[in-house]
Amino acid sequence: MIEVDNLSKTFKVYHHRKGFFGSFVNLFSRKHRIVQAVDKISFTVARGEIVGYLGPNGAGKSTTIKMLTGILVPSSGSVTVNGYIPHRQRKENAKHIGVVFGQRSHLWFDLPVQESFALLQRIYRIPETQYRHNVEMFDELLDLGDFFRTPVRQLSLGQRMRADIAAALLHNPDVLFLDEPTIGLDVVAKARIRQFIQRINAERQVTVVLTTHDLDDVEKLCKRVILIDNARLRFDGELTTLRRLLSTERLLSVDYAEVYPDVGIPNADIVYQEGARVQYRFSPEEISAADLIGAILKKFRIIDVSIQEPDIEDLIKTVYEDNLTLERKLAEPVSPDV
């Protein structure tokens, strides 16, 4: 569906001299420096996948998305989306993709949502039956009816985002690019949009590439993440693999059947204890979760037990701040995840 091979993008950033004389000199001598926005990244995305494409500000995420959508021309490397080369086959590519930028609407500001949709129907030449079916379905899932006849400029942020996502899917695209789709939204609006994305993906096998700083979006929508930093790809794999590679400690919460005077266990530290509830901190490198639970069961009777995984935000922060740790972990033999 999406194939990226050694994709790079550089920009020239010109140095402008100040003042009248400097402006005059700029006409004849323009110094510049080369900025590497994307540096030889490669990945593939299969049909029906939801992939989180993550990175700090300035890492190269938006530049990559613009190359995938045909807005920017790569400096080197190759990219195909659904068999099309985006920057060479812009019209054909546009017919098969949907794009949502969280901070910019592609609806007409002064027109009601209904009329914006009607214009998009004409632009994409959507058959009337398909158009009506999609509008009814999106209304059912996103409650568009409450503001369908309201001008876009009068919509709340949550309403506009729901309308933008629906508009991007009117023509039944194969690929949906979402750039910060839940930015600034409240908890209810975020949940509704996430549920909608999951359903569209499940029912229509729409491939979704999600760029976001909201890691709740990533945890709830994406099994796979691609991390980019300083223009280079740092990690491409399942979220569970990233957890296993970088998590140094985990928490085990145990509800005992009764209050025991001493619930200490080797290779585990007690970090919380109140009544019959105890929370242990342990390192999987020293003792596996299964062995720790087994040691507890040999000595005590328990009612319930749960393992708390490390916070995804902390893990990704580790990648950004100390990529050497991730590279070292990737080079180590893979051990079973418990």
C-alpha positions as CSV (number, residue, x, y, z in Angstrom):
1,M,0.0,0.0,0.0
2,I,2.7,2.5,1.0
3,E,6.4,1.9,0.1
4,V,9.1,4.3,1.2
5,D,12.7,3.6,0.2
6,N,15.7,5.7,1.2
7,L,13.5,8.8,1.2
8,S,15.3,12.1,1.7
9,K,14.4,15.8,1.6
10,T,16.7,18.8,1.9
11,F,15.8,22.5,2.0
12,K,18.0,25.5,1.2
13,V,17.7,28.1,4.0
14,Y,19.0,31.5,2.8
15,H,20.9,34.0,4.9
16,H,19.5,37.5,4.6
17,R,21.7,40.4,5.5
18,K,20.1,43.2,7.4
19,G,19.6,46.9,6.5
20,F,19.5,48.8,3.3
21,F,23.0,47.9,2.2
22,G,22.4,44.2,3.2
23,S,19.3,44.1,1.1
24,F,21.2,45.4,-1.9
25,V,23.9,42.8,-1.4
26,N,21.3,40.1,-1.2
27,L,20.3,40.8,-4.8
28,F,23.7,39.7,-6.0
29,S,25.1,37.3,-3.3
30,R,22.8,34.9,-1.5
31,K,24.4,32.6,1.0
32,H,22.5,29.5,2.2
33,R,22.8,26.4,4.2
34,I,21.3,23.0,3.6
35,V,18.9,21.6,6.1
36,Q,18.3,17.8,6.1
37,A,14.6,17.5,6.9
38,V,14.3,13.7,6.1
39,D,17.3,11.5,5.9
40,K,17.1,8.2,4.0
41,I,14.1,6.7,5.8
42,S,12.5,3.4,4.6
43,F,9.3,1.6,5.6
44,T,6.3,-0.1,4.2
45,V,2.7,0.0,5.4
46,A,0.3,-2.8,4.5
47,R,-3.4,-2.4,3.5
48,G,-5.6,-2.0,6.6
49,E,-2.8,-1.1,9.0
50,I,-3.1,1.8,11.5
51,V,0.5,3.1,12.0
52,G,1.6,5.8,14.4
53,Y,4.2,8.1,12.9
54,L,5.8,9.9,15.8
55,G,8.5,12.3,16.5
56,P,9.3,15.6,18.3
57,N,8.7,19.0,16.6
58,G,11.1,19.4,13.7
59,A,11.9,15.7,13.5
60,G,10.6,15.4,9.9
61,K,7.1,14.0,10.4
62,S,5.1,16.7,8.4
63,T,7.7,16.7,5.7
64,T,7.3,13.0,5.2
65,I,3.5,13.3,5.1
66,K,3.8,16.0,2.5
67,M,5.9,13.8,0.3
68,L,3.5,10.9,0.8
69,T,0.6,13.1,-0.3
70,G,2.4,14.7,-3.2
71,I,2.7,18.2,-1.8
72,L,6.5,18.0,-1.7
73,V,9.0,16.4,-4.2
74,P,11.6,14.2,-2.6
75,S,15.3,15.2,-3.0
76,S,16.2,11.5,-3.3
77,G,14.8,8.1,-2.8
78,S,11.4,6.7,-3.8
79,V,7.8,6.6,-2.5
80,T,4.7,5.0,-3.8
81,V,1.2,5.1,-2.3
82,N,-1.3,2.6,-3.6
83,G,0.9,2.2,-6.7
84,Y,1.1,5.9,-7.5
85,I,4.2,8.1,-7.3
86,P,2.6,11.0,-5.3
87,H,4.6,14.0,-6.7
88,R,4.3,12.7,-10.3
89,Q,0.7,11.5,-10.3
90,R,-0.9,14.1,-8.0
91,K,-4.4,13.9,-9.3
92,E,-4.5,10.1,-9.4
93,N,-3.0,9.9,-5.9
94,A,-5.5,12.5,-4.5
95,K,-8.4,10.4,-5.6
96,H,-7.3,7.5,-3.4
97,I,-6.1,9.3,-0.2
98,G,-7.8,11.4,2.5
99,V,-5.9,14.0,4.5
100,V,-6.8,15.7,7.7
101,F,-4.6,18.4,9.3
102,G,-5.7,19.1,12.9
103,Q,-4.8,22.8,12.8
104,R,-6.1,23.5,9.3
105,S,-9.5,22.8,7.8
106,H,-10.0,21.9,4.1
107,L,-13.7,22.9,4.3
108,W,-14.9,26.3,3.1
109,F,-14.9,28.7,6.0
110,D,-18.0,30.7,5.2
111,L,-20.1,27.8,3.8
112,P,-22.2,25.4,5.8
113,V,-20.8,21.9,6.3
114,Q,-23.5,20.6,4.0
115,E,-22.5,22.8,1.1
116,S,-18.8,22.0,1.6
117,F,-19.6,18.3,1.4
118,A,-21.6,19.0,-1.8
119,L,-18.6,20.8,-3.4
120,L,-16.4,17.9,-2.5
121,Q,-18.9,15.5,-4.1
122,R,-18.5,17.5,-7.4
123,I,-14.7,17.8,-7.1
124,Y,-14.2,14.0,-6.5
125,R,-17.1,13.1,-8.8
126,I,-18.7,10.9,-6.1
127,P,-21.8,9.0,-7.3
128,E,-25.0,10.2,-5.6
129,T,-25.7,6.9,-4.0
130,Q,-22.2,6.6,-2.6
131,Y,-22.4,10.2,-1.4
132,R,-25.7,9.8,0.4
133,H,-24.7,6.5,2.0
134,N,-21.5,8.0,3.3
135,V,-23.2,11.1,4.7
136,E,-25.8,9.0,6.5
137,M,-23.2,6.7,7.9
138,F,-20.9,9.5,9.1
139,D,-23.9,11.3,10.6
140,E,-24.7,8.1,12.5
141,L,-21.2,7.7,13.8
142,L,-20.2,11.3,14.3
143,D,-23.5,13.1,14.9
144,L,-23.1,15.6,12.1
145,G,-26.8,16.5,12.0
146,D,-26.5,19.0,14.9
147,F,-24.3,21.3,12.8
148,F,-24.7,20.1,9.2
149,R,-26.2,23.4,8.1
150,T,-23.9,25.6,10.2
151,P,-21.1,27.6,8.6
152,V,-17.7,26.1,9.3
153,R,-16.5,29.3,10.9
154,Q,-19.1,28.9,13.6
155,L,-18.2,25.3,14.6
156,S,-16.5,24.4,17.7
157,L,-13.1,22.7,17.4
158,G,-14.6,19.3,18.1
159,Q,-17.4,19.8,15.5
160,R,-15.0,21.0,12.9
161,M,-12.7,18.1,13.4
162,R,-15.5,15.6,13.0
163,A,-16.6,17.4,9.8
164,D,-13.0,17.4,8.5
165,I,-12.6,13.7,9.0
166,A,-15.9,12.9,7.4
167,A,-15.1,15.1,4.5
168,A,-11.7,13.3,4.0
169,L,-13.6,10.0,3.7
170,L,-16.5,11.0,1.4
171,H,-14.8,9.6,-1.7
172,N,-13.9,6.3,-0.1
173,P,-10.1,6.7,0.0
174,D,-7.8,3.7,0.5
175,V,-5.4,5.7,2.7
176,L,-6.1,8.2,5.4
177,F,-3.4,10.6,6.7
178,L,-4.3,12.1,10.0
179,D,-2.1,14.9,11.4
180,E,-3.0,15.7,15.0
181,P,-6.7,14.7,14.6
182,T,-7.6,15.2,18.3
183,I,-5.5,18.3,19.1
184,G,-7.3,20.5,21.6
185,L,-10.3,18.3,21.9
186,D,-12.1,17.2,25.1
187,V,-12.2,13.6,26.3
188,V,-15.6,12.9,24.9
189,A,-14.7,14.3,21.4
190,K,-11.4,12.4,21.4
191,A,-13.2,9.1,22.2
192,R,-15.8,9.6,19.5
193,I,-13.2,10.3,16.8
194,R,-11.0,7.3,17.9
195,Q,-14.1,5.0,17.7
196,F,-14.9,6.3,14.3
197,I,-11.3,5.7,13.0
198,Q,-11.4,2.1,14.4
199,R,-14.7,1.4,12.8
200,I,-13.8,2.8,9.4
201,N,-10.5,0.8,9.5
202,A,-12.3,-2.4,10.5
203,E,-15.2,-2.2,8.0
204,R,-13.4,-0.6,5.0
205,Q,-9.8,-1.7,5.6
206,V,-8.7,1.9,5.2
207,T,-5.0,2.3,5.9
208,V,-4.3,5.0,8.5
209,V,-1.1,6.9,9.1
210,L,-1.4,8.9,12.3
211,T,0.9,11.6,13.4
212,T,0.2,12.9,16.9
213,H,1.7,14.2,20.1
214,D,-1.3,12.7,22.0
215,L,0.1,9.3,23.0
216,D,-3.4,8.2,24.2
217,D,-4.3,8.2,20.5
218,V,-1.3,5.9,19.8
219,E,-2.1,3.4,22.6
220,K,-5.8,3.1,21.7
221,L,-5.4,3.0,17.9
222,C,-1.9,1.8,16.9
223,K,-0.3,-1.6,17.2
224,R,2.7,-0.4,15.3
225,V,4.7,2.8,15.7
226,I,7.4,4.4,13.6
227,L,9.7,6.9,15.5
228,I,11.6,9.6,13.7
229,D,14.0,12.0,15.2
230,N,16.5,14.4,13.7
231,A,15.3,13.5,10.3
232,R,16.2,9.8,10.7
233,L,14.1,6.7,11.5
234,R,14.8,5.5,15.0
235,F,12.4,2.6,15.5
236,D,9.8,0.7,13.4
237,G,7.9,-2.0,15.1
238,E,5.1,-3.0,17.5
239,L,4.3,-0.9,20.5
240,T,4.7,-4.0,22.7
241,T,8.2,-4.5,21.4
242,L,9.2,-1.0,22.2
243,R,7.9,-1.5,25.8
244,R,9.9,-4.7,26.1
245,L,13.1,-3.1,24.8
246,L,13.1,0.0,27.0
247,S,11.1,-0.9,30.1
248,T,13.6,-1.3,32.9
249,E,11.0,-1.7,35.7
250,R,7.4,-2.8,36.0
251,L,4.9,-2.7,38.8
252,L,3.0,-5.7,40.2
253,S,-0.1,-5.1,42.2
254,V,-1.4,-7.9,44.5
255,D,-4.6,-8.1,46.5
256,Y,-3.9,-10.7,49.2
257,A,-6.6,-12.9,50.7
258,E,-5.6,-11.6,54.2
259,V,-3.1,-9.1,55.8
260,Y,0.3,-10.8,56.2
261,P,2.9,-9.4,58.5
262,D,5.8,-9.8,56.0
263,V,5.1,-9.9,52.3
264,G,8.7,-9.3,51.1
265,I,9.8,-11.2,48.0
266,P,13.4,-11.5,46.7
267,N,14.3,-9.3,43.6
268,A,11.2,-7.1,44.2
269,D,10.8,-3.9,46.2
270,I,7.6,-2.9,48.0
271,V,6.6,0.6,46.9
272,Y,3.1,0.7,48.3
273,Q,1.2,-1.3,51.0
274,E,-2.2,-0.6,52.5
275,G,-4.1,-3.4,54.2
276,A,-4.1,-6.5,52.0
277,R,-3.0,-4.6,48.9
278,V,0.7,-4.5,48.0
279,Q,2.5,-3.0,45.0
280,Y,5.9,-4.3,44.0
281,R,8.5,-2.8,41.7
282,F,10.7,-5.3,39.8
283,S,13.0,-5.4,36.8
284,P,12.3,-8.1,34.2
285,E,16.0,-8.5,33.7
286,E,16.3,-9.8,37.3
287,I,13.0,-11.7,37.6
288,S,10.2,-12.4,35.2
289,A,6.6,-11.5,36.0
290,A,5.7,-15.2,36.0
291,D,8.5,-16.1,38.4
292,L,7.6,-13.3,40.7
293,I,3.9,-14.3,40.8
294,G,5.0,-17.9,41.3
295,A,7.1,-16.9,44.3
296,I,4.2,-15.0,45.8
297,L,1.8,-18.0,45.3
298,K,4.2,-20.3,47.1
299,K,4.0,-18.2,50.3
300,F,0.6,-16.5,50.2
301,R,-3.0,-16.7,49.1
302,I,-4.1,-14.0,46.7
303,I,-7.4,-12.7,45.4
304,D,-6.2,-10.7,42.4
305,V,-3.0,-9.6,40.6
306,S,-2.2,-7.2,37.8
307,I,0.9,-5.8,36.1
308,Q,1.3,-2.2,35.2
309,E,3.3,-1.5,32.1
310,P,5.6,1.5,31.8
311,D,4.0,4.7,30.5
312,I,4.4,5.0,26.7
313,E,5.2,8.7,27.0
314,D,8.2,7.9,29.2
315,L,9.4,5.2,26.7
316,I,9.2,7.5,23.7
317,K,10.9,10.3,25.6
318,T,13.8,7.8,26.3
319,V,14.1,7.2,22.5
320,Y,14.3,11.0,21.8
321,E,16.8,11.8,24.6
322,D,19.0,8.6,24.5
323,N,18.8,6.8,21.2
324,L,21.9,4.9,22.0
325,T,19.9,2.9,24.6
326,L,17.4,1.8,22.0
327,E,20.2,0.9,19.5
328,R,21.9,-1.2,22.1
329,K,18.7,-3.0,23.0
330,L,17.9,-3.7,19.3
331,A,21.3,-5.3,19.0
332,E,20.7,-7.7,21.9
333,P,19.1,-11.2,21.4
334,V,15.3,-11.1,21.7
335,S,14.0,-12.7,24.8
336,P,10.4,-13.9,25.3
337,D,8.1,-11.2,26.5
338,V,6.4,-12.2,29.8
